[in-house]
Amino acid sequence: MSRAPRKRLSPEESRKMALEAARILLVENGPQGVTLKAVAARIDRTHANVLHHFGTAADLHRELAKYMASHVCQSISDAIHARRVGEATPRDVGDLVFDAFDQGGAAALSSWAALSRNTDTLEPILASIRSVVEEFSPDCDARELARISHLLVLWALGDALMGEQLSNALDLPRSTARDVAESTLKRWFEEDVFRIGA
């Protein structure tokens, strides 16, 4: 039985499909599972096709970091905007950050890039976090916002990497880190760090 012809995609559509496949591979198998060959197999394209779009595995990892970071930071920015007009809770904001690092795979990519001293892959993630801080800095205490962001990202990163094991070891609920983040964010919002409604 012959296979149906594959849909012809634009270069941008092909890149986006490959990056989404790479993100899923990252979540399923970790950074070592994100290879040009694995991405090609996942999207039913040739190795040469994926190579054409990304060049090398290192280039693929860097583009994946940019892709993930832009989506993560847009979600966080949207949540903060929603919070400022009363449409999102501090828990909503915190959960978005935690989910991005856990379910979204940002923790695996960030920790791998940091441990392997792969600054090219790590930089897009750091740049996106900076962009969120800069976006809201004119409306609030920029230094305090930077401190909040620093702490929240470190909590989310650590929780994604070993939160389940640590919670079990200390006989604490799995949601402990998120609960602490929620209470901390609530206090910061009450102190009007983000000047809600500005």
C-alpha positions in Angstrom: 0.0 0.0 0.0 1.5 3.3 -1.1 1.8 6.1 1.5 -0.1 9.4 1.0 2.1 12.2 -0.2 3.4 14.5 2.6 1.9 17.9 2.8 4.2 20.6 1.3 5.1 23.1 4.0 6.6 26.5 3.9 10.1 26.9 5.4 8.6 28.6 8.4 6.0 25.9 8.9 8.7 23.2 8.6 10.9 25.0 11.2 8.0 25.4 13.6 7.0 21.8 13.3 10.6 20.6 13.8 11.0 22.8 16.9 7.8 21.6 18.4 8.9 18.0 17.8 12.3 18.9 19.4 10.4 20.3 22.5 8.4 17.1 22.9 11.6 15.0 22.5 13.2 17.1 25.2 10.4 16.5 27.6 10.3 12.8 26.8 14.0 12.0 26.6 16.0 14.9 28.0 18.4 17.1 26.0 20.5 14.1 24.8 17.4 12.9 22.9 17.1 16.0 20.9 19.1 15.1 17.8 18.6 16.0 14.1 17.9 12.4 13.3 15.3 12.0 16.1 13.5 15.2 15.1 13.5 14.1 11.4 11.9 10.8 12.4 9.3 12.5 14.6 8.1 14.7 11.8 8.5 12.2 9.0 11.1 14.2 7.2 14.6 13.4 6.1 17.7 14.1 8.1 18.9 16.3 5.3 15.7 18.3 5.5 16.2 19.1 9.2 19.9 19.7 8.6 18.9 22.2 5.9 16.9 24.2 8.5 19.2 24.1 11.5 22.7 23.2 10.3 24.0 21.4 13.4 22.6 19.8 16.6 24.0 22.8 18.5 22.1 25.2 16.2 19.0 23.1 16.8 19.4 23.3 20.6 20.0 27.1 20.4 16.9 27.6 18.2 14.9 25.3 20.5 15.9 27.5 23.5 14.7 30.6 21.7 11.5 28.9 20.7 10.7 27.7 24.2 11.8 30.9 25.9 9.6 33.2 23.7 6.5 31.1 24.5 7.3 30.8 28.2 7.9 34.5 28.6 4.9 35.5 26.6 2.7 33.3 28.9 4.3 34.9 32.0 3.8 38.4 30.6 0.2 37.7 29.8 -0.4 36.3 33.3 1.1 39.4 34.9 -1.0 41.6 32.7 -4.1 39.6 33.7 -3.2 39.8 37.4 -2.8 43.6 37.2 -6.5 43.9 36.0 -7.7 41.3 38.5 -8.1 38.4 36.1 -5.4 36.1 37.4 -4.4 35.1 40.9 -0.8 35.0 42.3 -1.1 31.2 42.0 -1.9 31.5 38.3 1.3 33.5 37.8 3.5 31.2 39.8 2.0 28.0 38.2 2.8 29.3 34.7 6.5 29.7 35.7 6.6 26.3 37.4 4.8 24.6 34.5 7.2 26.2 31.9 10.2 24.7 33.7 8.6 21.4 34.5 6.1 20.3 31.9 7.5 22.6 29.2 11.0 21.2 29.5 12.8 24.5 30.2 14.4 23.0 33.3 16.0 20.1 31.4 17.3 22.4 28.7 18.5 25.1 31.1 20.3 22.7 33.5 21.9 20.8 30.6 23.1 24.0 29.0 24.5 25.3 32.3 26.3 22.1 33.3 27.8 21.7 29.8 28.8 25.4 29.8 26.8 25.8 26.6 26.2 29.5 26.9 24.8 29.8 23.3 21.8 27.6 24.4 21.4 29.1 27.8 21.5 32.8 26.7 18.1 32.9 24.9 16.4 31.7 28.1 18.2 34.3 30.2 17.5 37.0 27.6 13.7 36.2 27.7 13.6 36.3 31.5 15.4 39.7 31.3 12.8 40.9 28.7 9.9 40.2 31.0 11.6 42.1 33.8 12.4 45.0 31.5 8.8 45.0 30.2 7.4 45.7 33.7 10.3 47.7 35.1 8.9 51.2 34.1 5.7 50.4 36.2 7.3 49.1 39.4 10.4 48.8 41.5 12.7 47.4 38.9 15.3 46.0 41.5 12.6 44.3 43.5 11.0 42.8 40.3 14.5 41.5 39.4 14.8 39.9 42.8 11.3 38.3 42.5 12.0 37.0 39.1 15.4 35.6 40.2 13.8 33.7 43.1 10.8 32.5 41.2 12.9 31.1 38.4 15.3 29.3 40.8 12.3 27.8 42.7 10.7 26.6 39.5 14.0 25.2 38.1 14.8 23.4 41.3 11.3 22.0 41.7 11.3 20.7 38.2 14.6 18.9 38.6 14.2 17.3 42.1 11.0 18.7 43.7 9.2 15.3 43.7 12.1 13.4 45.2 12.8 16.1 47.8 9.1 16.4 48.8 9.0 12.6 49.3 12.3 12.6 51.3 10.9 15.3 53.6 7.4 13.9 53.7 5.9 17.1 52.3 3.1 17.6 49.8 4.4 17.7 46.2 2.9 21.2 45.9 5.1 22.6 48.7 7.3 24.8 46.4 4.3 26.1 44.5 2.5 26.8 47.7 5.4 28.8 49.1 5.7 30.7 45.8 2.0 31.5 45.9 2.2 33.0 49.4 5.3 34.9 48.5 3.8 36.3 45.3 0.6 37.2 47.2 2.6 39.2 49.6 4.5 41.0 46.8 1.3 41.8 45.0 -0.2 43.1 48.3 2.8 45.3 48.7 2.0 46.6 45.2 5.4 45.7 43.6 3.7 45.5 40.3 1.4 48.5 40.9 -1.7 46.5 40.1 -4.1 48.5 38.0 -1.4 50.9 36.8 
